[in-house]
Amino acid sequence: MDCTDIRNRILEMVKQYYLSSFPPGDFIPGKTPVPVSGRVFDDEDISLLVEASLDFWLTSGPYAERFEKKFAEYMAVSNCLLVNSGSSANLVAISALRSPRLGSRSLKEGDEVITVAAGFPTTVSPIYQNGLVPVYVDVSIPSYNVDPENLEKVLSPRTRAVVLAHTLGNPFNVERIYSFCRDNGLWLVEDCCDALGSLYNSKKTGTFGDLSTFSFYPAHHITMGEGGAVVTDDPEMAEIVRSIRDWGRDCRCRPGQSNLCGKRFGQQHGDLPFGYDHKYVYSHMGYNLKVTDMQAAVGCSQMKKLPMFIKKRRENYSFLREGLADLEDVLLFTDAERRSEPSWFGFPMGLREGSYSSRNALVDHLEKNRIGTRLLFGGNLVKQPAFMGQVHRVPRELVNTDYVMNNLLWIGVYPGLTREMLDHMINTVRSYFRG
Ligand SMILES: Cc1ncc(COP(=O)(O)O)c(C=O)c1O
């Protein structure tokens, strides 16, 4: 047997392994867990992972390049840069705004960035990590997205950027926020970690910001285990992101390439001696946030399923929304933002003020019935231990953000949920309120 035969045999066995290792299980309501999210995968995903392992490229390589190309095409943007998580994507994107290559548009220490406190910590932690000052504005209920009315009121001479996530896949009011940024010369970073495939005005979220970020952690719309991406239509910004991701290097050669510019040993850089090898010239304080080629291979395979995943998420959302519609007197539901078609991340339920139940009691009831629940991440980030005492501005009380912290939970809509699971979710929520 030659290598190709052996490889084909391995891949054939992977398929058999998948079928016998991951058979669909029986569902027993109240006993089988109903997670909020999870990996949805098939034999093709495992096969491509094994193929990448057999190639033994290990570091970012051909599959990473293939994924970046596919993802950029899907998003209809010119640049996608893979990183090892959504958090890294946010870190790189916000760090990029401090690049000296941006000249007068580069953010300086102490500049202000408008954001919200009802969300995921690593949307905002890179603001602090870059010596910038987050300015927290309140969200609207029940979209839990920024209230655009609040933006003008918090603008200051130091405001330079807006960083916002599309909460649970429901797009924020892109039209208002985009115009606000354009009219005030502010950068816009869209955190689309929970909103891959969401549409606003029939355009994908992630195509409005100067930079947009994605997560491919298993809870998200597609997975590669750990993974994330930054997309941008600005080629100079893409090079800055690449540099920060790849140790801060100045050179644009990919791994395996050498002397693309033809001036590798013929330039002056900083105070280094003339002709210092460009491969070892650093124009940013960088990181190494690349993925392995095995992760990227899984991403390539998952991309094929993305349209089906998005469709299922929308269907599951609608199914829960219709099934629970008669509980509007006690629960506050979230509908799609005007002009948008969300690719939902989860199904939010807010306990109505004055409702006879508390959020914690409902969570307890669902969890006892094996239904996974989540809060809206950090609730009110300003009140989190890590964020207390850090330099930030809260111009007005975050009343609705506190509502999120106290009264909101969400349950899953991910494509791994079956009809029986969704029925169990509806019955369990209903039985809690209606007995
Ligand atoms: C809105 C948002 N941003 C960023 C992240 C971070 O992504 P990762 O877990 O890939 O670091 C998450 C994670 O769920 C998220 O929900």
The ligand as an ORCA input file, in Angstrom:
! r2SCAN-3c Opt
* xyz 0 1
  C     -20.108     38.985     22.004
  C     -18.886     38.131     22.245
  N     -17.686     38.649     21.973
  C     -16.558     37.938     22.146
  C     -16.601     36.639     22.606
  C     -15.331     35.874     22.816
  O     -15.171     34.804     21.918
  P     -14.169     33.588     22.280
  O     -14.864     32.734     23.266
  O     -13.943     32.893     20.966
  O     -12.942     34.193     22.830
  C     -17.837     36.068     22.913
  C     -17.891     34.679     23.426
  O     -18.905     34.049     23.518
  C     -19.014     36.831     22.719
  O     -20.225     36.329     23.004
*
